Amino acid sequence: PVASIFYDAIPHRFPEKYLQRQATKDYYNRRLVSHADFDLNLCISEYSQKEISELTGNDRSVNISAGISRDLLELIDQAPEKPRAQSVLYVGALDWRKNVRAIVLAFAQLPADLLGGTVLVLAGDHNRRLLVELKSLWEGSALPANNLRILGHVSDEELVALYRGSGVVVQPSFLEGFGLTALEAMASGVPVIASNTGALPEVVGDPESLFDPSDPSDLARRLTRLLRNPEKA
């Protein structure tokens, strides 16, 4: 018997971004189709379980769900409570589908009374070219230079401290097979705003905390409401 662990089919959903070369497309499609013959597909979310069934017709699958590592959970349990800053935290890469541009564009629409005092913090391994593009977008949007903080890679201890001290964590991806950042933030007691696509709705669970990832103004409205009323988060 052969079993797989299936995460998602993001390249299949966005071939113009990830499958531009015919050889790459052919290789990817062969790999995807092979799931139809597996005896079992272990899926990381209800979304990915439904996706593999729709794409391959193979219903021999089960949702085992993804989750937070035991080591990180221990760090979260041991971390002291911190006062939450007026900040927005993004954790992850800057790949196109991560849609971090939406956060910058949402910042540009924040009311003046919030804009000056709200900081955007980016943590993760960031491609230099994509980072330059994001900085240019920030500058081109006439946002305060000192309100963008780029940390790069952080340790697990530093990550937990960031979660604990942030006003809100945003996961704006166009598509996620699970949404680990959102789960880590919630486990740390931090409010989360996430896109309403892929597996993020089942991870977050609260429709009021979800936004349309193609509409930065939707994100701006939800950020404004949360930053002005942190006690309701």
Protein Blocks (a to p, Z undefined) as FASTA:
>chain_A
ZZdddfbdmlmmmmmlmmmbfklmmmmmmmmmmmmmpmbdcdfbfklmmmmmmmnopabb
cdebpaddfklmmmmmmpccdddddddddeddfbfklommmmmmmmmmgcfklmmmpccd
deddddfklmmmmmmmmmmnopafklpccebjadfklmmmmmmmpmbdcdfbfbdfklmm
lmmmmmnopacdddfehjllmmnopaklgccfklmklmmmmmmmmmmmmmlZZ
